[in-house]
Amino acid sequence: MSSDDTRHGVARADAEAAIRTLLRWSGDDPTREGLIDTPRRVVDAYGDWFSGYESDPAEYLRRTFEEVAGYDEMIVLRDIEFESHCEHHMAPIIGRAHVGYLPTDKVVGISKLARVVEGFARRFQVQEKMTAQIAHCIEDVLHPRGVAVVVEAAHQCMTTRGVHKTGVSMTTSQMLGTFREDARTRAEFLQFIAMPGRYR
């Protein structure tokens, strides 16, 4: 990236200056050798961590396949690892998502489901909101008979500050269509992701 790059109306030089201000506020000297390149590195990292703002997750789902020999049973992609950031403290959220849907007359490539998760994760997030966004995006584009999303994550805003409770994870779910209406379908999904007995 060049020094005059601009994203969302903010010049890169201004973003790097903001990092230097935070370094000074933290009590360190941004001109010392170990920190001299930190603003550049942090801005580069932000470009990666928050690349979700540059994409439309729904676009990943628009290319579908209809030649599936009438397949209409559950499709589940589990253990989709993701990294996000808490919108309240800008601290990392590290976790995994499980996504399932019941197709109507079309299916989508499984990598596209992972890209949808990634597209929403690489933004400032609240886990509950991200879980709902993933589910509703799939529902809105694919129009399946049902969508199920379960997200499990550890929040560094809780483990590294505040109450300092390590080893704690949070689980959220969003069930739409048949997964919400039919307990047997929901139970089958939870069995697929090895979480029987939850969200009943």
N, C-alpha and C positions, 0 to 999 in steps of 0.2 A: 504494500500500500504506500502511496505517496503521502507527503505531509499535508496536502491540500484536499485529501479525501473528505467527503461530506456524507453523512448518513442521517436521514430523517431531519434534515435541516441543521445539524450540528457538525461543525468543522472538526476534523480529527485533532487539530492543534488545541481546540477548546476542551475536547475530551481528555487529552493528555494533561492539560493544565489542571483540570479538575482532580486528576489522580495525584498530581504533585501537591495540590492543596490538602487532600486527605492525608498524604504522607506527613506533611508538616503538622496538621492537626493531631495526628497520632503521636507526634513527639519526635519524629525522625527528620533527617536532612535529605531531601530528595536529590541534592547535588552530590552526595557522597558516592563513591565508586559502585557500591553494591546496589544502589537504587537508581543510578543515572538512567538506565534503560527500562526501569520498571514501568513508567507510564506507557511507553510504546508496547511493552509486552501485555500489559493489562488491557489496553484498547484492542490489541489483536485477539486476546482471549475473549473479550466481550463480543467481538464480531462472530466468533465461533459459538459461544454459549447462547447467544440470543439470535441466532440465524433464523429461528422460527418466525420472526417478524418479517422476513424476506420471502416467505412462502405462503401459499394457500393450501392447507392440508386437504381440502376438498378436491383440489386438482389431481391429487394422487389417485383418487378413486374413480375418476371419470373414464378410464380405460378398463373395460370389463370384458369378460369372456362368457359367451352364451352357449358354446358347444361343450356341455358338461354331461351329456347323456341323461338329462333329467335329474341330476343330483340335486336333492333338496334337503339333505340332512345338515346337522350342525357343522360349522367350520370354526375351529378354535386355534388361535395362535397364542401360545403362552410364553411367559418369561421373556417379555420384550424389555430389555434393560434400558433405562433412560437416566439422564441427569437433567435436573431443572434447577430453578432458583426461587426461593420464597420471595414473594413480592413485598412482604412486610419488613424483612431484614436483609434481603439480597444474599441470603446464605444458601448453600447447596441443598437440594433435595435429591437423594439418590434412591432409585427404586426399580421396580419392574411392573409391567402392565400385562394383563391377560385380556384378550379380546375374542369375542365369539359372535357369530351372527347366523341366522337361518335364512339362506338365500331364497329368492323367488325364482326368477328366470335368468339370473346372471350372477357371476362371481367375480372377484377381483384378485389379482396376483397377491400372494401373501406378503411379499415385501412391501406392498403399498400400505398394508395395515400398520406395519412397523413405522413407515414414514409418517403416517398420520399421528401416531404417538409422538414421534420425534418432533414433528412440526409444532405441536402444542406444548411439548415439554421445554423446547428451547425458547422459552419466553419467561417473563416473571409470572409466577403462578401461585395459586392456592390449589392444593391437591383435589379438593372437592370439585372446584370449577373445571380443572383439567380432565377429571374423570367424566364429567358430564359433556364437556366439549368433544371428547373423542367419540362417545356414544352417539351424540346427536349428529355429528358430522357423517358418521357411517350411515345412520338412519336417513338423513336428508338426501344423500347422494345415491345410495344403493337401493333404498326402499325395501329392505328385507322384511321378513315376518317378525323379526325380533333382533335386538342387539344386547349384548352383555359385556360390560367392562368392569374389571376389578383391578385396582391399583394398590400396590403395597410399597411404602417408602419410608426411609429414615430422614428426618428433618434436622439439619445441622443447626438451625436456629434454636433447637431444643437441646441438642446434645453438646454443643460447644459454648453456649451462653445460657442465661436465664437459670432454669432449674438444673441444667447439666445432667440430664438423665440419658445415659448411653444404653444401647441395646434395645431401644424402644422403636417400634415401627407403627405406622398408621395404615389402616386399610380402608379404602372407600370403594363403593360399587355403584353402578348405574345400570338398571335393568329396564329395557324398553320392549314393548310389544309382547310377544309370546313369553319371553323370559320373565316379564313382570306378572303376566296373567296366569301362567301355568307353572305350578310348583315342581312338577316332574321335569319339565324342560330346564328350569333353573337348577334343580338338583343335578341333572346330567352335566350341565356346564360346570358346576362347582366340583363335580367328581373328576371331570377332565383336567381341571387345574389343581386337583388334589387338595381341595378345601371343603370337604363335606361338612355339613352341619352349620355352615355360616350363611348369613343373609337369607334366612327362611322366613 
